[in-house]
Every structure is written in structure tokens, then in C-alpha cells.
Amino acid sequence: MTWRSRRINVNTEDGELTLLRAPAAVAISAFVLGLTVGELAKAVAGEPFASAQYWLAIAVCAPFLLSSRWFGSGWSGLMLRGWILVAAAAGTLRIIYFCAMSYSRRPLGIWIVIVLLDTAVAGALWLAIYALFRRIRTGT
């Protein structure tokens, strides 16, 4: 299979959904990677690996990494749609909390960059939700 045959056709519903969900998947993947590296570093320092906070963060991140096909009709699709909505809300609240807490602990220029990047991540989460629910609502 050549590179040309693997291009996403954004004129199709599947291509559009993939394109709109991709930023959230990239952001979540980077977050999970950083979180895992941090937990491994704690383990090397002698602290226990994979605390409850780690597993909670993984549970919040997981629905953004699942295939869009899993969110279809039926009871399992309904549960996954609820899970991804709660996860986006929890992620957004976490971003707001850490931005507010870092205001007094960071220089203003760095804080503004943190807020801008975190706002982009929250936007990517909600863009993925919008794309998924729009796809499900239209039934394609």
C-alpha cells in the first residue's frame, strides 16, 4: 500500500470524522505518554507505580482513543457516548483548575502560554465530541 492510497478523503463522512477527532487523539496520546513516563519516574524514585490518580486519568482519556465505530447505536454505544461526554467535562474542569492554580505560581508570560495551549486541548476534546455526535445524529 502506497502513501497516496492512505490519504483521508475529507469529502466523506468517515474522513471528516477522522479529521475532526484527530487533534483530541493526538493531545490525549501525548498526555497519556507524559503521565506514564512520570509514573515510571516515580517508580524509579521508589514510590509506588500507577496510583489511583493515574488510573483515573487513563479512564478519562480512554474514550478519545477508541474507534468511532464503537460509539454507534445500542446500549454499549450509549454508554460510550456518556463516558466520552463525562470525560470531556472532567478534562475541561481539570484544565480550568490547573490554569487557575498555576496563575500565582508562574510568570505571566508562561501562564498565558499554558492557558492558550490548554484551551486548544479543551477545544480539541469538544471538537471530537461535536464530530462524533454530529455523525451519530445524522445516522451515517
N, C-alpha and C positions, 0 to 999 in steps of 0.2 A: 504494500500500500504506500503510495507516494504522499508527500506532504499536501499536494494540491487536492487530493481526494479526501483529505481530512478537514477541509475548511468547513466552517459553520455557515450555513445559509441563513442569514438573519431575516429573510423574507418568509420563512416558515415559522409556524408556532413553536416548534421544538427549538429551533435556532435562537429565536427571540428569548425564550425562557432560559436557555443555557447562558446566553449573553447577559441577561439581567441577574441571574443567580451567581455568576462567576465572581464578581467582586466580593460578595459575602463569603464565598467558599475560600477564596484566597486569604482574606483577612482572618477568618476563623482558623484556617490551617496554620497560618503564621502564629496566631495566638496560642494554639494548642502546642505547637512545636516549642515556642518560648516557655510556656508553662511546664512542659515536660522536661526541658533542659534545666529549668530552675528547680524542679523537684529532684532531678538526678543530682544536681549540685548540692542540694540539702542532704541527700542520702550519702554523698561522699564526705560531707562535713559531719556525719554521724547522727543526723536527725532521721526520723522515720520517713520513708518514701510514700508518696501518694496519700496525703492527708484527705480528710473529708472535703475540705475546700477544693482540692484538686479534682476529685471525682464529681463534685457538684458542678464545677466549671466545665468538665468534659460532658456532663449530661446537658448543660445549657448549649454547648457548641455542637453536639452531635446532629441535631436535625438539619443544620445548614450544610452538612456534608453528605446527607443521604440523597439518593436519586429522586428526581421529581416524580417519577412513576409511582413511588411508594405513597405519595400524598393523594392518590386518586380517591375513588368512591369506596364506600364500605366503612365498617367500623374502624378498621385499622387506619384508613386514610383520615377519618375524622379525628382519631386520637393523635395522629402525627401532625395534623393541621393545628390542633390545640397546643401540642407540645412546641411547635415552632413559633406560635404566637407568644406563648409564655416565655420562651427562650429569648425572643427578640425584646420583649418588655424587660426581662431580667438583665439582659446585656445592656440595654439602654440605661436602665437605672444604675447599673454598676459604673457605666461611663460617666454619668452625671455625678455620682457620688465621688469617684476618684478625681474628676476635674475640679469639683468644689473643694475637696480636701487638699489638693495639690496647689491651690491658689496661694496660700500663705507660705508654702514650703519651697516654691520655685520662683526664680526670677521671672518678671512679667513676660519677657520675650519668649522664654522656653514654655511658660504656661500657655501662651497664645498658640504656639505650635502644637502643644499637647491637645488643647481644645479643638483646634482645626482638624487634626488627624483623627481624634476620637469621634468628632462629629461626622467625618467621612465614613468611619467604620459603622457608626449607628445608621447612617443613611444607606449604606450598603446592605445592612441587615433588613431594613424596612423595604428597600427596593426588591430584595429577594422575596419577601413576603408578598408584596404587591404583585410581582410577576407570577408567583405560584397561585395566588388566589384568583387573579385575573384569568389565568389559564383554566383553573378548575371551574370558575363561574361560566366561562364560555363553552365549557364542555369539550374542548379539543384536546 
